[in-house]
Amino acid sequence: MTYTLQCGSVPLLVSMPHVGTEIPADLQQAYVPRALAVEDTDWHLHRLYDCLPALGASVLKPRMSRYVIDLNRPPDDAPMYPGASNTELCPTRFFTGDPLYREGCAPDASERARRREVYWQPYHAALAAELARIKALHGYALLWDAHSIRSQIPWLFEGTLPGLNIGTANGHSADASIAIAVEQACAQSSQISQISHVLNGRFKGGFITRNYGVPAFQVHAVQLEMCQNLYMQEVAPFDYDAARAAKVQPLLHKLLSHALEACKELYDR
């Protein structure tokens, strides 16, 4: 299997599309040596989100690195953020803008199509099926797309990101009450933790959020892009920082709980 899926008991699916770290052996020679350290991984998210079993959430994770296939990009490879630097369905650059592949070794159209079939389609089939199962059981579903990123990446954005970047595709992927609930939880916690946040800023949600979040069909999607300096070292060897993580983990639990409660209130009316 190219992914793992743990089915939960509540109407929440947490997708972690960029936690994979594997590059198949038969592809490795095409990459520059630096790529094999997969530096642009969303590191340690499953450990950080340690509240998910207690919440009863479903969890979907891939095995493959985003350097092989970016599961949060559309299958037609249309840019997510026109006018800004974008990574592709099969990325060809690091987040620094440097080439991922040796000269002449970037995947051609047939290789990109193969990777889409082998890696992208199974993940999305599983995601869609689990949302359908959750909706059939509960009447609605909440999809939380979990991400993390270095706080400063000049090739992708200027300056320093807020600590928590909430995306609902400018309000299209989730009911406004869910976004309000998440924002309020962030605001309450920021008085103590001093963690900054923004709603629909530089990161509004990628393909997963935009494609699967359809409130009219009782499926709501929220993306959270979290700065890695909140819970880990942002430079190699990208170690997990348990002391920092312990400060942000209660907030993550609160964000998920508030979003779930807002969903429940929508359909209990």
C-alpha positions in Angstrom: 0.0 0.0 0.0 1.2 3.5 -0.7 -0.7 5.0 2.2 -2.1 4.1 5.6 -5.7 4.8 6.8 -6.9 4.4 10.3 -10.7 4.6 10.4 -12.1 6.5 13.4 -15.5 6.8 15.2 -16.3 10.5 14.9 -17.1 12.6 11.8 -13.4 13.8 11.4 -10.8 12.8 8.9 -7.3 14.2 9.3 -5.3 14.0 6.1 -1.5 14.5 6.2 -0.5 14.5 2.6 3.1 15.6 3.0 4.4 13.4 5.9 5.8 10.7 3.6 9.5 10.3 3.4 10.1 7.5 0.9 11.6 7.9 -2.6 11.5 4.5 -4.4 15.0 3.0 -5.1 14.5 3.0 -8.8 13.9 6.8 -8.8 16.7 7.9 -6.5 19.4 8.2 -9.1 17.4 10.9 -10.9 17.5 13.3 -8.0 20.4 15.4 -6.8 21.9 13.8 -3.6 20.5 16.6 -1.4 16.9 15.5 -2.3 17.2 12.2 -0.6 17.1 14.0 2.8 13.6 15.1 1.8 14.0 18.4 3.7 10.6 19.8 2.7 8.7 17.1 4.5 5.9 18.1 6.9 7.9 16.5 9.7 6.6 14.8 12.8 2.9 15.7 12.3 1.5 12.4 13.5 3.5 12.7 16.7 2.4 16.3 17.1 -1.2 15.4 16.6 -1.1 12.9 19.4 -4.7 13.8 20.3 -6.2 12.0 17.3 -6.7 8.6 18.8 -8.5 10.0 21.8 -10.7 12.2 19.6 -11.6 9.1 17.6 -10.5 10.7 14.3 -9.7 8.9 11.0 -6.1 9.5 9.9 -4.8 9.2 6.3 -1.0 9.3 5.6 1.1 8.5 2.5 4.4 6.7 2.4 5.9 8.6 -0.5 7.7 11.9 -0.2 6.2 15.0 -1.8 9.3 15.0 -4.0 7.8 11.9 -5.8 4.2 13.2 -6.0 2.4 16.2 -4.3 -0.9 14.8 -3.2 -2.2 18.3 -2.5 -2.0 19.4 -6.1 -4.7 18.9 -8.8 -4.3 16.0 -11.2 -4.0 18.5 -14.2 -1.2 20.3 -12.4 -2.9 23.7 -12.5 -1.1 26.2 -10.2 -2.7 26.6 -6.8 -1.5 30.2 -6.3 -1.3 32.0 -9.7 1.3 34.7 -9.8 3.3 33.2 -6.9 6.0 30.5 -6.8 4.3 27.1 -7.0 5.5 23.5 -6.7 4.1 21.1 -9.2 2.2 17.7 -9.0 5.7 16.1 -9.5 7.8 18.9 -8.0 11.0 19.8 -9.8 12.4 22.3 -7.2 13.1 22.4 -3.5 11.3 25.1 -1.5 14.5 27.1 -1.9 14.0 27.2 -5.7 16.9 24.9 -6.4 16.5 22.0 -8.8 15.5 18.7 -7.3 16.7 16.6 -10.2 20.0 16.0 -12.0 20.2 17.8 -15.3 17.9 16.1 -17.9 16.4 13.7 -15.3 13.2 15.5 -14.4 10.1 13.3 -15.0 8.6 13.6 -18.4 4.8 13.5 -19.2 4.6 9.7 -19.2 6.4 9.4 -15.9 4.2 12.1 -14.3 1.2 10.2 -15.5 2.5 7.0 -14.1 3.1 8.6 -10.7 -0.3 10.1 -10.7 -1.8 6.6 -11.3 0.4 4.7 -8.8 0.5 7.2 -5.9 -1.9 10.1 -6.3 -5.1 8.2 -7.4 -5.0 5.6 -4.5 -4.6 8.3 -1.9 -7.5 10.3 -3.2 -9.7 7.2 -3.7 -9.1 6.4 0.0 -9.8 10.0 1.0 -13.0 10.2 -0.9 -14.2 6.8 0.3 -13.5 7.6 4.0 -15.3 10.9 3.7 -18.3 9.0 2.1 -18.2 6.5 4.9 -18.1 9.2 7.6 -20.9 11.1 6.0 -23.1 8.0 5.6 -22.6 7.2 9.3 -22.9 10.7 10.8 -24.8 12.7 8.2 -21.8 15.1 7.7 -18.0 15.1 7.6 -15.2 17.4 8.6 -11.9 17.1 6.7 -8.8 18.6 8.4 -5.8 18.8 6.1 -2.7 19.0 8.3 0.5 20.6 7.1 3.6 22.2 8.5 6.3 24.4 6.9 9.4 26.4 7.7 8.5 29.9 9.0 10.7 31.6 6.4 11.0 30.5 2.8 11.8 33.5 0.5 11.1 31.6 -2.7 7.5 30.9 -1.6 6.6 34.0 0.4 8.0 37.2 1.9 8.9 37.6 5.5 7.8 35.3 8.3 4.5 33.4 8.3 2.1 33.6 11.2 2.4 30.5 13.4 -1.0 29.1 12.4 -2.3 29.6 8.8 -6.0 28.5 8.6 -7.4 28.0 5.1 -11.0 27.5 4.0 -10.5 28.5 0.3 -11.8 32.0 1.1 -14.8 30.6 2.8 -15.8 28.1 0.1 -14.7 24.9 1.7 -16.3 25.1 5.1 -19.2 26.8 6.7 -18.3 30.2 8.2 -19.2 29.0 11.7 -16.4 26.4 11.6 -13.8 29.0 10.5 -15.1 31.3 13.3 -14.8 28.5 15.9 -11.2 27.8 14.9 -10.3 31.5 14.8 -11.8 32.0 18.2 -9.9 29.1 19.7 -6.7 30.6 18.2 -7.4 34.0 19.6 -8.2 32.7 23.1 -4.9 30.7 23.1 -2.8 33.5 21.7 -3.3 35.5 24.9 -1.3 32.8 26.7 0.9 31.2 24.0 1.6 34.3 21.8 1.1 32.2 18.7 0.0 34.3 15.8 -2.7 33.2 13.3 -4.4 34.2 10.1 -7.4 33.0 8.2 -7.1 32.6 4.4 -3.7 34.4 4.2 -0.9 33.2 2.0 -2.1 29.6 2.4 -5.8 29.3 1.7 -6.0 25.6 1.2 -4.6 23.4 -1.5 -6.3 20.9 -3.8 -7.6 18.7 -1.0 -9.3 21.5 0.8 -10.7 23.1 -2.3 -11.8 19.9 -3.9 -13.4 18.0 -1.0 -14.8 20.8 1.0 -18.4 21.2 -0.3 -20.6 22.5 2.5 -23.7 22.2 0.4 -23.1 18.4 0.5 -22.4 18.4 4.2 -18.6 18.0 3.8 -16.5 20.8 5.3 -12.7 21.1 4.8 -10.1 23.2 6.7 -6.4 23.3 6.1 -4.0 24.2 8.8 -0.5 25.1 7.8 1.6 25.4 10.9 5.1 26.9 11.3 7.6 24.2 12.2 9.4 26.4 14.7 6.5 25.9 17.0 7.4 22.2 17.6 10.7 21.3 16.0 14.1 22.4 14.6 13.6 24.0 11.2 17.0 23.0 10.0 18.6 19.6 9.6 18.4 17.1 11.2 14.8 18.5 11.7 14.6 17.1 15.3 11.3 17.1 17.1 11.3 19.5 20.1 9.1 17.9 22.8 9.1 20.9 25.0 7.9 23.2 22.3 5.4 20.7 21.0 3.9 20.3 24.5 3.0 24.0 24.4 1.1 23.7 21.0 -0.5 20.3 21.4 -3.3 21.5 23.7 -4.1 24.2 21.1 -4.3 21.6 18.3 -6.7 19.6 20.4 -8.8 22.7 21.0 -8.9 23.6 17.3 -10.1 20.2 16.3 -12.6 20.0 19.1 -14.1 23.4 18.4 -14.3 22.7 14.6 -16.1 19.4 15.3 -18.5 21.0 17.8 -19.3 23.8 15.2 -20.0 21.0 12.7 -22.3 19.2 15.1 -24.2 22.4 15.9 -24.8 23.0 12.2 -26.6 19.7 11.8 -28.3 19.6 15.3 -30.4 22.7 14.4 
